[in-house]
Amino acid sequence: MREGDERRLIHERKLVPEEPPIEVETWPWPVKVFTLGRFDVLTDGRPVRFAGKAQRKPLALLQALIALGGQRVREDRLTEILWPDADGDAARQALSTTLHRLRRLVGHDRAFARDGGTLSLVRDHCWVDIWAAERMLGRAEVAIARSPVRDHEWAASVRSTDRAVALYRGEFLNGDPALPWAAAVGERLRERLLRQLRKHGHLWETMGDWEEAAQCYERAVSLNDCAEEFHRRLMMAYLRLERRSDAMIAYQRCRKNLLTALGIAPSAETEALRRTIQATER
């Protein structure tokens, strides 16, 4: 059965799993929100077009709700972020009005739930890319912690990590400087991804599988192009594979990124490895 047929069947029969398959992006979610490297909202598979100042607050409410975890977020925390100068009653009324506008904009009332002074995105109606990435990464972390190398759990950890990395398409909400309360959200996810890739890379090296190690470190530098440690490990992996030209390209990319973004040169350790690579070419 083709993917489109499966989605239609799920929709027509109103199939609802016991646990929302957050990690399955292709499930026919009523609402999908992309926050990593962009901000897009889809309802029933169609993009929601945002235009005009009237939609700014509803979208800011959705962004703040996701940034704060999306589940049972205290309404007073949301009003502190979005209406910092309003008093209690005015802020609560502004929240109610804005939530009503957000529901109309999204087109799914059941996507949001208010309960006891908290607001939530309903997980069986909404898919959010950062939720999916966090779930896949959580599975990967658990699997690698209890698994011997080359065990099926280890393979599952690698697959889950790769899927989480694929979902990370850039900074949370594009790293918008106008949203300082959101800055740490994507950074926490990225650091968790890098820690997981470091574990995988170390184990690949231990097994002498330098091809897999190189691929692992390539994923790491795609997440953080100023992470010198991973550039250096990538250079070493290429050296072990006798791909010296690739190792030097990795060095040049590292040097350029460090100088451009941070205004610093590669460390003495990285330079020593560069000299070793060059010496082996003679």
PyMOL commands that set and color helices and strands:
alter all, ss='L'
color gray80, all
select helices_A, chain A and resi 3-12+53-67+75-82+88-106+109-111+129-145+152-167+173-175+180-207+210-223+228-240+244-262+268-280
alter helices_A, ss='H'
color red, helices_A
select strands_A, chain A and resi 31-34+40-43+46-47+73-74+112-115+118-121+126-128
alter strands_A, ss='S'
color yellow, strands_A
deselect
rebuild
show_as cartoon
